[in-house]
Amino acid sequence: MENPEKELKILYLYPDILELYGDFGNIQVLKYRLEKRGVKATIEPYSIGDATPNFNNYDLVFAGGGADQEQSILATDLVKYKNSIKEAVKNGVFFLLICGAYQLFGKYYKDVNGTIIPGLEIFDYYTEAIEDRKKRCIGNIVIEANLPAPTGSTKVIGFENHGGQTYGITTPFGKVLKGNGNKFGDTEEGFFHKNVIATYLHGPLLSKNPALADYIIKHCLDRKYNIDTQLEPLNDSFIDKCRKQLLTRFEL
């Protein structure tokens, strides 16, 4: 039963453009896990041509992945909100950024043709694509993410497929146990900064990693209501079995 006293507002950026490998599933997982606990999930999409969003009015902002062409199309639109996004990050709004969105929050993205797509410069990292289009970081990936208490260390499972190589990461999302990460053969994956998780993991990310989904939910509820939220446990026995099977297959 829905609890009208609690609600999380989620801004879903460019659902018609950034939606590789089932990234929309992350929104579905968040909605499901919120509503199972009686928390209202209000999801508002934004894309090119829509009314200007006020990023500070949301508890969580989500953006998925896209190819070079999609990134170049939306980059010009997104940069209009650079200052508003910076303010929202500073004010604690949670941002979950997947692949292409991850890259756009850095200084720039250089595509395979050498064209520079300016980023939002929210953070200091940058991404450059390898000229050989056939060379990509692709396949299943597992990282060890050390999240703040009470979640702590957790294995995060996903799928990566990116030609871009991201440099300048000082606070990674996790340590690579299987796969490539930010660059070919890297030991680190993604970017983590207080209320921002940026990662190359598709799949969708949250469907394979309920502990991560709950970490994000708790963080947002704690911030909004200034409480130490105690999330009611959900029955994750099926996904736990799937995770165990995957980690065994990956010899982890």
ABEGO torsion letter per residue (X at the ends): XBBAABBBBBBBBGAAABBBGGAAAAAAAAAAAAAAAGBBBBBBBBBBGBBBBBAAABABBBBBBBBAAAAAAAAAAAAAAAAAAAAAAAAGBBBBBBEAAAAAABABBBBAAGBBBBBAGABABBBBBBABAABBBBEBBBBBBBBBOAAEBBBBBBBBBBABBBBGBABBABBBABEAEABBGBABBEBBBGABBBBABBOBAAAABAAAAAAAAAAAAAAAAGBBBBBBBBBAAAAAAAAAAAAAAAGX
